[in-house]
Amino acid sequence: GKTAFVELASASGLHHLAAHERDALRANTFGTGQVLRVALEAGATRVILGVGGSASTDGGTGLAAALGYRFFDETGTELYPCGETLEQITRIDDADVAFDFSKIRVEVACDVTAPLFGPEGAARVYGPQKGATPEQVARLDEGLRRLARLRPGFDAAPGAGAAGGTGFGAMAFLNAQLRSGIDLVMELTRFDDHLDGVDLIITGEGKLDAQTLQGKLIGGIC
């Protein structure tokens, strides 16, 4: 029908990059925004946006830029949307956004509950695996704090830090609702209905650790 499924990892995923290609400061989610734009131009009125596995920590600014948002510094110079420029943003312009997100239902499927910034935030927890040095992690965290001041009210929401802050960006720029990824997928696939008469469920996870019971697949099924 009018529902589109967009997966961030397919367009902006860390797995596309070799270790030496990872650039924590310059990587962004613009490609995901391009995919989303095509879906909306095709008439989608509901979007299930799967986030996770991102290569970037841009607060969702790349995604937003692909949909028409523009970001400027204090001199009025337009910025390339990425983690490196977050700390320079002083103004966000939405005049070129062609979509009315009050009429489009965007649901973000995420499996982490991280806030946008701070000790448990996007940069400090996930930045190192994207190639960020300790100095870059600190810079990204500060940039995310600045972004939150420009779009207040979303940074502390569980999942705001998902996919390098794309959870935050989706709420702030797309009027999105964050949903537990496993709960949403189980709902869409009518998982409970398939349990009738079942004695054994075989599932998997990359590894078992402290995150397993914090919204990951196995935790959700249990």
ChimeraX commands (.cxc) that place a marker at each C-alpha (Angstrom):
marker #1 position 0.00,0.00,0.00 radius 0.5
marker #1 position 1.34,3.36,1.08 radius 0.5
marker #1 position 3.93,1.95,3.51 radius 0.5
marker #1 position 7.64,2.15,2.71 radius 0.5
marker #1 position 10.44,0.27,4.47 radius 0.5
marker #1 position 13.77,2.09,4.52 radius 0.5
marker #1 position 16.90,0.60,6.07 radius 0.5
marker #1 position 19.66,2.98,7.09 radius 0.5
marker #1 position 22.37,0.31,7.09 radius 0.5
marker #1 position 21.79,-0.41,3.40 radius 0.5
marker #1 position 22.57,3.18,2.43 radius 0.5
marker #1 position 24.75,4.51,5.26 radius 0.5
marker #1 position 26.05,1.39,6.95 radius 0.5
marker #1 position 29.45,0.85,8.54 radius 0.5
marker #1 position 29.70,-2.56,6.86 radius 0.5
marker #1 position 30.18,-0.85,3.49 radius 0.5
marker #1 position 33.53,0.52,4.62 radius 0.5
marker #1 position 36.88,-1.14,5.13 radius 0.5
marker #1 position 38.56,-0.26,8.42 radius 0.5
marker #1 position 40.86,2.28,6.76 radius 0.5
marker #1 position 37.90,3.99,5.06 radius 0.5
marker #1 position 36.04,4.82,8.27 radius 0.5
marker #1 position 35.79,8.57,8.82 radius 0.5
marker #1 position 33.86,9.32,12.00 radius 0.5
marker #1 position 33.82,13.08,11.42 radius 0.5
marker #1 position 32.84,13.24,7.74 radius 0.5
marker #1 position 30.51,10.25,7.33 radius 0.5
marker #1 position 26.81,11.11,7.21 radius 0.5
marker #1 position 23.30,9.77,6.57 radius 0.5
marker #1 position 22.61,11.70,3.36 radius 0.5
marker #1 position 22.21,8.47,1.37 radius 0.5
marker #1 position 19.49,7.27,3.71 radius 0.5
marker #1 position 17.71,10.59,3.21 radius 0.5
marker #1 position 17.89,10.10,-0.56 radius 0.5
marker #1 position 16.22,6.70,-0.27 radius 0.5
marker #1 position 13.56,8.15,2.02 radius 0.5
marker #1 position 12.95,11.01,-0.39 radius 0.5
marker #1 position 12.32,8.59,-3.26 radius 0.5
marker #1 position 9.82,6.68,-1.09 radius 0.5
marker #1 position 7.95,9.87,-0.19 radius 0.5
marker #1 position 7.94,11.11,-3.79 radius 0.5
marker #1 position 6.42,7.77,-4.75 radius 0.5
marker #1 position 3.51,8.50,-2.41 radius 0.5
marker #1 position 4.37,6.75,0.83 radius 0.5
marker #1 position 2.34,8.03,3.77 radius 0.5
marker #1 position 3.86,5.67,6.34 radius 0.5
marker #1 position 7.57,4.93,6.65 radius 0.5
marker #1 position 9.22,2.24,8.76 radius 0.5
marker #1 position 12.79,3.50,9.11 radius 0.5
marker #1 position 15.19,0.86,10.38 radius 0.5
marker #1 position 18.23,2.41,12.04 radius 0.5
marker #1 position 21.39,0.78,13.28 radius 0.5
marker #1 position 24.78,-0.18,11.94 radius 0.5
marker #1 position 25.52,3.37,10.80 radius 0.5
marker #1 position 28.94,4.67,9.82 radius 0.5
marker #1 position 28.17,8.19,11.01 radius 0.5
marker #1 position 27.51,10.35,14.04 radius 0.5
marker #1 position 25.75,13.26,12.38 radius 0.5
marker #1 position 22.59,13.53,14.48 radius 0.5
marker #1 position 20.53,12.76,11.39 radius 0.5
marker #1 position 21.55,16.03,9.71 radius 0.5
marker #1 position 22.61,14.24,6.53 radius 0.5
marker #1 position 19.24,12.55,6.25 radius 0.5
marker #1 position 17.51,15.87,6.87 radius 0.5
marker #1 position 19.64,17.64,4.25 radius 0.5
marker #1 position 18.56,15.16,1.60 radius 0.5
marker #1 position 14.96,16.13,2.35 radius 0.5
marker #1 position 15.59,19.87,2.01 radius 0.5
marker #1 position 16.85,21.05,5.40 radius 0.5
marker #1 position 19.84,23.39,5.29 radius 0.5
marker #1 position 22.37,24.08,8.02 radius 0.5
marker #1 position 24.32,27.33,8.45 radius 0.5
marker #1 position 27.11,28.65,10.66 radius 0.5
marker #1 position 27.26,32.07,12.32 radius 0.5
marker #1 position 28.59,33.71,9.15 radius 0.5
marker #1 position 25.67,32.42,7.07 radius 0.5
marker #1 position 27.81,29.84,5.29 radius 0.5
marker #1 position 25.97,26.61,4.47 radius 0.5
marker #1 position 27.54,23.57,6.10 radius 0.5
marker #1 position 28.13,20.07,4.82 radius 0.5
marker #1 position 26.00,17.98,7.22 radius 0.5
marker #1 position 28.23,15.61,9.18 radius 0.5
marker #1 position 29.64,15.09,12.65 radius 0.5
marker #1 position 32.50,17.47,12.00 radius 0.5
marker #1 position 30.23,20.46,11.39 radius 0.5
marker #1 position 27.67,19.90,14.15 radius 0.5
marker #1 position 29.48,22.23,16.54 radius 0.5
marker #1 position 29.34,25.03,13.93 radius 0.5
marker #1 position 25.58,25.02,13.32 radius 0.5
marker #1 position 23.78,28.16,14.47 radius 0.5
marker #1 position 20.74,28.11,12.16 radius 0.5
marker #1 position 18.56,25.44,10.55 radius 0.5
marker #1 position 16.43,26.39,7.54 radius 0.5
marker #1 position 13.44,24.26,6.50 radius 0.5
marker #1 position 12.13,26.47,3.68 radius 0.5
marker #1 position 13.10,23.92,1.02 radius 0.5
marker #1 position 11.51,20.91,2.72 radius 0.5
marker #1 position 8.86,19.66,0.30 radius 0.5
marker #1 position 7.09,17.22,2.61 radius 0.5
marker #1 position 4.51,17.82,5.34 radius 0.5
marker #1 position 5.65,15.51,8.12 radius 0.5
marker #1 position 2.54,16.25,10.15 radius 0.5
marker #1 position 0.72,14.10,7.57 radius 0.5
marker #1 position 3.39,11.41,7.11 radius 0.5
marker #1 position 3.73,8.71,9.73 radius 0.5
marker #1 position 7.40,7.92,10.31 radius 0.5
marker #1 position 8.21,5.12,12.74 radius 0.5
marker #1 position 11.85,4.49,13.65 radius 0.5
marker #1 position 12.70,0.90,14.49 radius 0.5
marker #1 position 15.71,0.93,16.80 radius 0.5
marker #1 position 17.19,-1.60,19.20 radius 0.5
marker #1 position 19.10,0.71,21.54 radius 0.5
marker #1 position 17.90,3.07,24.24 radius 0.5
marker #1 position 20.88,5.44,24.21 radius 0.5
marker #1 position 20.26,9.19,24.65 radius 0.5
marker #1 position 21.75,11.62,22.15 radius 0.5
marker #1 position 24.84,12.68,24.12 radius 0.5
marker #1 position 26.66,12.14,27.40 radius 0.5
marker #1 position 28.39,9.06,28.86 radius 0.5
marker #1 position 25.78,6.71,27.38 radius 0.5
marker #1 position 25.23,8.75,24.23 radius 0.5
marker #1 position 25.81,8.18,20.54 radius 0.5
marker #1 position 29.39,9.46,20.33 radius 0.5
marker #1 position 30.89,8.01,23.50 radius 0.5
marker #1 position 29.36,4.53,23.23 radius 0.5
marker #1 position 29.40,3.95,19.48 radius 0.5
marker #1 position 31.87,6.49,18.10 radius 0.5
marker #1 position 35.01,4.38,18.66 radius 0.5
marker #1 position 33.70,1.48,16.57 radius 0.5
marker #1 position 33.15,3.95,13.72 radius 0.5
marker #1 position 36.81,4.98,13.83 radius 0.5
marker #1 position 36.60,7.97,16.17 radius 0.5
marker #1 position 39.62,8.78,18.30 radius 0.5
marker #1 position 39.08,9.94,21.91 radius 0.5
marker #1 position 39.51,13.55,20.76 radius 0.5
marker #1 position 36.98,13.05,17.96 radius 0.5
marker #1 position 34.53,11.39,20.34 radius 0.5
marker #1 position 34.64,14.47,22.59 radius 0.5
marker #1 position 34.14,16.75,19.60 radius 0.5
marker #1 position 31.20,14.72,18.27 radius 0.5
marker #1 position 29.57,14.65,21.69 radius 0.5
marker #1 position 29.83,18.42,21.96 radius 0.5
marker #1 position 28.41,18.81,18.45 radius 0.5
marker #1 position 25.41,16.67,19.33 radius 0.5
marker #1 position 24.83,18.85,22.40 radius 0.5
marker #1 position 24.76,21.95,20.18 radius 0.5
marker #1 position 22.30,20.30,17.80 radius 0.5
marker #1 position 20.05,19.42,20.73 radius 0.5
marker #1 position 19.99,23.08,21.81 radius 0.5
marker #1 position 18.75,24.05,18.34 radius 0.5
marker #1 position 16.05,21.39,18.37 radius 0.5
marker #1 position 15.20,20.99,22.07 radius 0.5
marker #1 position 13.01,18.34,23.65 radius 0.5
marker #1 position 14.24,15.16,21.97 radius 0.5
marker #1 position 17.80,14.47,23.14 radius 0.5
marker #1 position 16.93,12.48,26.28 radius 0.5
marker #1 position 14.38,10.21,24.60 radius 0.5
marker #1 position 15.40,6.53,24.73 radius 0.5
marker #1 position 16.83,5.78,21.30 radius 0.5
marker #1 position 17.70,9.38,20.44 radius 0.5
marker #1 position 21.33,8.27,20.15 radius 0.5
marker #1 position 20.55,5.37,17.83 radius 0.5
marker #1 position 22.58,5.25,14.59 radius 0.5
marker #1 position 24.80,8.17,15.51 radius 0.5
marker #1 position 21.89,10.32,16.63 radius 0.5
marker #1 position 19.60,9.51,13.71 radius 0.5
marker #1 position 16.91,8.64,16.24 radius 0.5
marker #1 position 17.07,12.23,17.44 radius 0.5
marker #1 position 17.15,13.60,13.90 radius 0.5
marker #1 position 14.12,11.59,12.87 radius 0.5
marker #1 position 12.13,13.00,15.78 radius 0.5
marker #1 position 13.39,16.55,15.35 radius 0.5
marker #1 position 13.15,16.79,11.57 radius 0.5
marker #1 position 10.59,14.17,10.51 radius 0.5
marker #1 position 8.17,14.26,13.46 radius 0.5
marker #1 position 8.96,10.57,13.88 radius 0.5
marker #1 position 7.98,8.16,16.61 radius 0.5
marker #1 position 10.68,5.86,18.02 radius 0.5
marker #1 position 9.63,2.25,18.40 radius 0.5
marker #1 position 11.40,-0.79,19.79 radius 0.5
marker #1 position 12.72,-2.44,16.64 radius 0.5
marker #1 position 12.03,-5.96,17.82 radius 0.5
marker #1 position 8.52,-5.08,19.01 radius 0.5
marker #1 position 7.70,-3.41,15.71 radius 0.5
marker #1 position 9.04,-6.25,13.56 radius 0.5
marker #1 position 7.25,-8.86,15.68 radius 0.5
marker #1 position 4.05,-6.87,15.31 radius 0.5
marker #1 position 4.41,-6.50,11.53 radius 0.5
marker #1 position 5.21,-10.20,11.07 radius 0.5
marker #1 position 2.49,-11.35,13.52 radius 0.5
marker #1 position 5.16,-13.21,15.46 radius 0.5
marker #1 position 2.88,-14.21,18.35 radius 0.5
marker #1 position 0.50,-15.96,15.94 radius 0.5
marker #1 position 3.37,-18.16,14.75 radius 0.5
marker #1 position 4.10,-19.38,18.29 radius 0.5
marker #1 position 1.00,-21.59,18.43 radius 0.5
marker #1 position 2.17,-25.16,18.85 radius 0.5
marker #1 position 5.86,-24.19,18.86 radius 0.5
marker #1 position 8.20,-25.87,21.35 radius 0.5
marker #1 position 11.54,-24.41,20.23 radius 0.5
marker #1 position 12.62,-21.04,18.82 radius 0.5
marker #1 position 16.02,-20.79,17.14 radius 0.5
marker #1 position 17.34,-17.25,16.84 radius 0.5
marker #1 position 20.68,-15.48,16.79 radius 0.5
marker #1 position 22.68,-12.41,17.75 radius 0.5
marker #1 position 26.13,-11.16,16.86 radius 0.5
marker #1 position 27.18,-11.77,20.43 radius 0.5
marker #1 position 25.67,-11.93,23.91 radius 0.5
marker #1 position 26.61,-8.98,26.11 radius 0.5
marker #1 position 25.10,-6.31,28.34 radius 0.5
marker #1 position 23.01,-4.99,25.43 radius 0.5
marker #1 position 21.28,-8.31,24.74 radius 0.5
marker #1 position 18.41,-7.66,27.13 radius 0.5
marker #1 position 18.17,-3.95,26.28 radius 0.5
marker #1 position 15.92,-4.22,23.25 radius 0.5
marker #1 position 17.96,-6.62,21.14 radius 0.5
marker #1 position 16.40,-9.52,19.23 radius 0.5
marker #1 position 16.92,-12.25,21.81 radius 0.5
marker #1 position 15.73,-10.05,24.66 radius 0.5
marker #1 position 12.57,-9.19,22.75 radius 0.5
marker #1 position 11.77,-12.78,21.94 radius 0.5
marker #1 position 12.37,-13.87,25.52 radius 0.5
marker link #1:1,2 radius 0.2
marker link #1:2,3 radius 0.2
marker link #1:3,4 radius 0.2
marker link #1:4,5 radius 0.2
marker link #1:5,6 radius 0.2
marker link #1:6,7 radius 0.2
marker link #1:7,8 radius 0.2
marker link #1:8,9 radius 0.2
marker link #1:9,10 radius 0.2
marker link #1:10,11 radius 0.2
marker link #1:11,12 radius 0.2
marker link #1:12,13 radius 0.2
marker link #1:13,14 radius 0.2
marker link #1:14,15 radius 0.2
marker link #1:15,16 radius 0.2
marker link #1:16,17 radius 0.2
marker link #1:17,18 radius 0.2
marker link #1:18,19 radius 0.2
marker link #1:19,20 radius 0.2
marker link #1:20,21 radius 0.2
marker link #1:21,22 radius 0.2
marker link #1:22,23 radius 0.2
marker link #1:23,24 radius 0.2
marker link #1:24,25 radius 0.2
marker link #1:25,26 radius 0.2
marker link #1:26,27 radius 0.2
marker link #1:27,28 radius 0.2
marker link #1:28,29 radius 0.2
marker link #1:29,30 radius 0.2
marker link #1:30,31 radius 0.2
marker link #1:31,32 radius 0.2
marker link #1:32,33 radius 0.2
marker link #1:33,34 radius 0.2
marker link #1:34,35 radius 0.2
marker link #1:35,36 radius 0.2
marker link #1:36,37 radius 0.2
marker link #1:37,38 radius 0.2
marker link #1:38,39 radius 0.2
marker link #1:39,40 radius 0.2
marker link #1:40,41 radius 0.2
marker link #1:41,42 radius 0.2
marker link #1:42,43 radius 0.2
marker link #1:43,44 radius 0.2
marker link #1:44,45 radius 0.2
marker link #1:45,46 radius 0.2
marker link #1:46,47 radius 0.2
marker link #1:47,48 radius 0.2
marker link #1:48,49 radius 0.2
marker link #1:49,50 radius 0.2
marker link #1:50,51 radius 0.2
marker link #1:51,52 radius 0.2
marker link #1:52,53 radius 0.2
marker link #1:53,54 radius 0.2
marker link #1:54,55 radius 0.2
marker link #1:55,56 radius 0.2
marker link #1:56,57 radius 0.2
marker link #1:57,58 radius 0.2
marker link #1:58,59 radius 0.2
marker link #1:59,60 radius 0.2
marker link #1:60,61 radius 0.2
marker link #1:61,62 radius 0.2
marker link #1:62,63 radius 0.2
marker link #1:63,64 radius 0.2
marker link #1:64,65 radius 0.2
marker link #1:65,66 radius 0.2
marker link #1:66,67 radius 0.2
marker link #1:67,68 radius 0.2
marker link #1:68,69 radius 0.2
marker link #1:69,70 radius 0.2
marker link #1:70,71 radius 0.2
marker link #1:71,72 radius 0.2
marker link #1:72,73 radius 0.2
marker link #1:73,74 radius 0.2
marker link #1:74,75 radius 0.2
marker link #1:75,76 radius 0.2
marker link #1:76,77 radius 0.2
marker link #1:77,78 radius 0.2
marker link #1:78,79 radius 0.2
marker link #1:79,80 radius 0.2
marker link #1:80,81 radius 0.2
marker link #1:81,82 radius 0.2
marker link #1:82,83 radius 0.2
marker link #1:83,84 radius 0.2
marker link #1:84,85 radius 0.2
marker link #1:85,86 radius 0.2
marker link #1:86,87 radius 0.2
marker link #1:87,88 radius 0.2
marker link #1:88,89 radius 0.2
marker link #1:89,90 radius 0.2
marker link #1:90,91 radius 0.2
marker link #1:91,92 radius 0.2
marker link #1:92,93 radius 0.2
marker link #1:93,94 radius 0.2
marker link #1:94,95 radius 0.2
marker link #1:95,96 radius 0.2
marker link #1:96,97 radius 0.2
marker link #1:97,98 radius 0.2
marker link #1:98,99 radius 0.2
marker link #1:99,100 radius 0.2
marker link #1:100,101 radius 0.2
marker link #1:101,102 radius 0.2
marker link #1:102,103 radius 0.2
marker link #1:103,104 radius 0.2
marker link #1:104,105 radius 0.2
marker link #1:105,106 radius 0.2
marker link #1:106,107 radius 0.2
marker link #1:107,108 radius 0.2
marker link #1:108,109 radius 0.2
marker link #1:109,110 radius 0.2
marker link #1:110,111 radius 0.2
marker link #1:111,112 radius 0.2
marker link #1:112,113 radius 0.2
marker link #1:113,114 radius 0.2
marker link #1:114,115 radius 0.2
marker link #1:115,116 radius 0.2
marker link #1:116,117 radius 0.2
marker link #1:117,118 radius 0.2
marker link #1:118,119 radius 0.2
marker link #1:119,120 radius 0.2
marker link #1:120,121 radius 0.2
marker link #1:121,122 radius 0.2
marker link #1:122,123 radius 0.2
marker link #1:123,124 radius 0.2
marker link #1:124,125 radius 0.2
marker link #1:125,126 radius 0.2
marker link #1:126,127 radius 0.2
marker link #1:127,128 radius 0.2
marker link #1:128,129 radius 0.2
marker link #1:129,130 radius 0.2
marker link #1:130,131 radius 0.2
marker link #1:131,132 radius 0.2
marker link #1:132,133 radius 0.2
marker link #1:133,134 radius 0.2
marker link #1:134,135 radius 0.2
marker link #1:135,136 radius 0.2
marker link #1:136,137 radius 0.2
marker link #1:137,138 radius 0.2
marker link #1:138,139 radius 0.2
marker link #1:139,140 radius 0.2
marker link #1:140,141 radius 0.2
marker link #1:141,142 radius 0.2
marker link #1:142,143 radius 0.2
marker link #1:143,144 radius 0.2
marker link #1:144,145 radius 0.2
marker link #1:145,146 radius 0.2
marker link #1:146,147 radius 0.2
marker link #1:147,148 radius 0.2
marker link #1:148,149 radius 0.2
marker link #1:149,150 radius 0.2
marker link #1:150,151 radius 0.2
marker link #1:151,152 radius 0.2
marker link #1:152,153 radius 0.2
marker link #1:153,154 radius 0.2
marker link #1:154,155 radius 0.2
marker link #1:155,156 radius 0.2
marker link #1:156,157 radius 0.2
marker link #1:157,158 radius 0.2
marker link #1:158,159 radius 0.2
marker link #1:159,160 radius 0.2
marker link #1:160,161 radius 0.2
marker link #1:161,162 radius 0.2
marker link #1:162,163 radius 0.2
marker link #1:163,164 radius 0.2
marker link #1:164,165 radius 0.2
marker link #1:165,166 radius 0.2
marker link #1:166,167 radius 0.2
marker link #1:167,168 radius 0.2
marker link #1:168,169 radius 0.2
marker link #1:169,170 radius 0.2
marker link #1:170,171 radius 0.2
marker link #1:171,172 radius 0.2
marker link #1:172,173 radius 0.2
marker link #1:173,174 radius 0.2
marker link #1:174,175 radius 0.2
marker link #1:175,176 radius 0.2
marker link #1:176,177 radius 0.2
marker link #1:177,178 radius 0.2
marker link #1:178,179 radius 0.2
marker link #1:179,180 radius 0.2
marker link #1:180,181 radius 0.2
marker link #1:181,182 radius 0.2
marker link #1:182,183 radius 0.2
marker link #1:183,184 radius 0.2
marker link #1:184,185 radius 0.2
marker link #1:185,186 radius 0.2
marker link #1:186,187 radius 0.2
marker link #1:187,188 radius 0.2
marker link #1:188,189 radius 0.2
marker link #1:189,190 radius 0.2
marker link #1:190,191 radius 0.2
marker link #1:191,192 radius 0.2
marker link #1:192,193 radius 0.2
marker link #1:193,194 radius 0.2
marker link #1:194,195 radius 0.2
marker link #1:195,196 radius 0.2
marker link #1:196,197 radius 0.2
marker link #1:197,198 radius 0.2
marker link #1:198,199 radius 0.2
marker link #1:199,200 radius 0.2
marker link #1:200,201 radius 0.2
marker link #1:201,202 radius 0.2
marker link #1:202,203 radius 0.2
marker link #1:203,204 radius 0.2
marker link #1:204,205 radius 0.2
marker link #1:205,206 radius 0.2
marker link #1:206,207 radius 0.2
marker link #1:207,208 radius 0.2
marker link #1:208,209 radius 0.2
marker link #1:209,210 radius 0.2
marker link #1:210,211 radius 0.2
marker link #1:211,212 radius 0.2
marker link #1:212,213 radius 0.2
marker link #1:213,214 radius 0.2
marker link #1:214,215 radius 0.2
marker link #1:215,216 radius 0.2
marker link #1:216,217 radius 0.2
marker link #1:217,218 radius 0.2
marker link #1:218,219 radius 0.2
marker link #1:219,220 radius 0.2
marker link #1:220,221 radius 0.2
marker link #1:221,222 radius 0.2
view
